Amino acid sequence: MLEIDFTEPRWLINWYHFIGGLSMILNSFGIYLLIYHTHKLGSFRYYLLAFLVSCTLADIQTTYFCQFIPLYPMIAGYTVGVLSRYLGLQAHPSLALTLTFTVIQIESLLLCFEKKHQSIAEVTKTHIVPKPIRYIVYFVWLITPFNVFFWFSTLAMSEEEKFDYIMSAAPQYLPNFMALPNFNIYLKTTSFILFFSVVLSSGIVLNILMITSAIDIFYLMAKLKSKISPVTYQKHREAVISIMVQFGSSTICFVPPLLMVVIVIAHVDQAQILIEVVTAWFVSHSVVNMISLLIFFPPYRSSVSTIFKRRKQIVTTFGFTCHYFCVMRKSCMVDCEEEGGNEKHGALIN
């Protein structure tokens, strides 16, 4: 018998709000640093900017607009975000948008890898990918988010099918489902299994591709060092560090869905709280990414250090100015008191 806990997980909703707000602050700060403090990266910073913007949009959709609440052990859930609470959008299209934004985010990171790999390859004349192939890849990347959105949209059940399934599989929970603002249930149909098999296999292939590209980038960087000036080499090196840091932190994107699949396939008992924890883990990847960049990405680290030094100088200057005016004010008051005392003394003598 299915055992589903319909208690609203307030901690998860609060986590959505907290991590969403923190993500917007950190990503906005990262975008500001990219625009105004990383000119040495050249045009590559615009690809990093596209990635940060895609992270921001994905986080807004996930943590504010969607706010998915899973209902394990069913492959089901509902949403309590802005789209459902105020606009009446059902859970399935909201999840489709979340998945689409996640795909765009991954593609933005792939574009960063591809651009930096090929910019170094063109200098070293090694492992240059022909332009026709690159254009085909760009076209595939362009249509993939739309394909994902429309394919996932076909997996939705109609209202009648959902309630028929509840009556046959878990009739005791019918009142609970009817009390939800919205919900969707997914069955392990051929189309469902095929869709997520393609998604997971694509994720694994892309991870392997990025790891291979990273190894090749380090190989090309070793050849590049003797062919360009130290300043240009440092620019390439900092760009490579940025995408490596983002790749390392973005693996968080792939691990939670994989864990969810393992939990569902293995039919782990009493795992609803585990599913919620994995969901909270998934939505935290952008914050981890920005914190990692602020710590390990040299242009960000130096920019933050410069900003804090300037603020310290401003605070010190302001404090010195206030202290100076206070001293001057006291000095003036003392002079006035002395002049007043002299006038009174002269009047008494007269």
Secondary structure in CASP SS format (residue, H / E / C, confidence):
PFRMAT SS
TARGET T0000
AUTHOR 0000-0000-0000
METHOD secondary structure of the structure
MODEL  1
M C 1.00
L C 1.00
E C 1.00
I C 1.00
D C 1.00
F C 1.00
T C 1.00
E C 1.00
P C 1.00
R H 1.00
W H 1.00
L H 1.00
I H 1.00
N H 1.00
W H 1.00
Y H 1.00
H H 1.00
F H 1.00
I H 1.00
G H 1.00
G H 1.00
L H 1.00
S H 1.00
M H 1.00
I H 1.00
L H 1.00
N H 1.00
S H 1.00
F H 1.00
G H 1.00
I H 1.00
Y H 1.00
L H 1.00
L H 1.00
I H 1.00
Y H 1.00
H H 1.00
T C 1.00
H H 1.00
K H 1.00
L H 1.00
G C 1.00
S C 1.00
F H 1.00
R H 1.00
Y H 1.00
Y H 1.00
L H 1.00
L H 1.00
A H 1.00
F H 1.00
L H 1.00
V H 1.00
S H 1.00
C H 1.00
T H 1.00
L H 1.00
A H 1.00
D H 1.00
I H 1.00
Q H 1.00
T H 1.00
T H 1.00
Y H 1.00
F H 1.00
C H 1.00
Q C 1.00
F E 1.00
I E 1.00
P E 1.00
L C 1.00
Y C 1.00
P C 1.00
M C 1.00
I C 1.00
A E 1.00
G E 1.00
Y E 1.00
T E 1.00
V C 1.00
G C 1.00
V H 1.00
L H 1.00
S H 1.00
R H 1.00
Y C 1.00
L C 1.00
G C 1.00
L C 1.00
Q C 1.00
A H 1.00
H H 1.00
P H 1.00
S H 1.00
L H 1.00
A H 1.00
L H 1.00
T H 1.00
L H 1.00
T H 1.00
F H 1.00
T H 1.00
V H 1.00
I H 1.00
Q H 1.00
I H 1.00
E H 1.00
S H 1.00
L H 1.00
L H 1.00
L H 1.00
C H 1.00
F H 1.00
E H 1.00
K H 1.00
K H 1.00
H H 1.00
Q H 1.00
S H 1.00
I H 1.00
A H 1.00
E H 1.00
V H 1.00
T H 1.00
K C 1.00
T C 1.00
H C 1.00
I C 1.00
V C 1.00
P C 1.00
K H 1.00
P H 1.00
I H 1.00
R H 1.00
Y H 1.00
I H 1.00
V H 1.00
Y H 1.00
F H 1.00
V H 1.00
W H 1.00
L H 1.00
I H 1.00
T H 1.00
P H 1.00
F H 1.00
N H 1.00
V H 1.00
F H 1.00
F H 1.00
W H 1.00
F H 1.00
S H 1.00
T C 1.00
L C 1.00
A C 1.00
M C 1.00
S C 1.00
E H 1.00
E H 1.00
E H 1.00
K H 1.00
F H 1.00
D H 1.00
Y H 1.00
I H 1.00
M H 1.00
S H 1.00
A H 1.00
A C 1.00
P H 1.00
Q H 1.00
Y H 1.00
L H 1.00
P H 1.00
N H 1.00
F H 1.00
M H 1.00
A H 1.00
L C 1.00
P C 1.00
N C 1.00
F C 1.00
N E 1.00
I E 1.00
Y C 1.00
L C 1.00
K C 1.00
T C 1.00
T H 1.00
S H 1.00
F H 1.00
I H 1.00
L H 1.00
F H 1.00
F H 1.00
S H 1.00
V H 1.00
V H 1.00
L H 1.00
S H 1.00
S H 1.00
G H 1.00
I H 1.00
V H 1.00
L H 1.00
N H 1.00
I H 1.00
L H 1.00
M H 1.00
I H 1.00
T H 1.00
S H 1.00
A H 1.00
I H 1.00
D H 1.00
I H 1.00
F H 1.00
Y H 1.00
L H 1.00
M H 1.00
A H 1.00
K H 1.00
L H 1.00
K C 1.00
S C 1.00
K C 1.00
I C 1.00
S C 1.00
P H 1.00
V H 1.00
T H 1.00
Y H 1.00
Q H 1.00
K H 1.00
H H 1.00
R H 1.00
E H 1.00
A H 1.00
V H 1.00
I H 1.00
S H 1.00
I H 1.00
M H 1.00
V H 1.00
Q H 1.00
F H 1.00
G H 1.00
S H 1.00
S H 1.00
T H 1.00
I H 1.00
C H 1.00
F H 1.00
V H 1.00
P H 1.00
P H 1.00
L H 1.00
L H 1.00
M H 1.00
V H 1.00
V H 1.00
I H 1.00
V H 1.00
I H 1.00
A H 1.00
H C 1.00
V C 1.00
D C 1.00
Q C 1.00
A C 1.00
Q H 1.00
I H 1.00
L H 1.00
I H 1.00
E H 1.00
V H 1.00
V H 1.00
T H 1.00
A H 1.00
W H 1.00
F H 1.00
V C 1.00
S C 1.00
H H 1.00
S H 1.00
V H 1.00
V H 1.00
N H 1.00
M H 1.00
I H 1.00
S H 1.00
L H 1.00
L H 1.00
I H 1.00
F H 1.00
F C 1.00
P H 1.00
P H 1.00
Y H 1.00
R H 1.00
S H 1.00
S H 1.00
V H 1.00
S H 1.00
T H 1.00
I H 1.00
F H 1.00
K H 1.00
R H 1.00
R H 1.00
K H 1.00
Q H 1.00
I H 1.00
V H 1.00
T H 1.00
T H 1.00
F H 1.00
G H 1.00
F H 1.00
T H 1.00
C H 1.00
H H 1.00
Y H 1.00
F H 1.00
C H 1.00
V H 1.00
M H 1.00
R H 1.00
K H 1.00
S H 1.00
C H 1.00
M H 1.00
V H 1.00
D H 1.00
C H 1.00
E H 1.00
E H 1.00
E H 1.00
G H 1.00
G H 1.00
N H 1.00
E H 1.00
K H 1.00
H H 1.00
G H 1.00
A H 1.00
L H 1.00
I H 1.00
N C 1.00
END
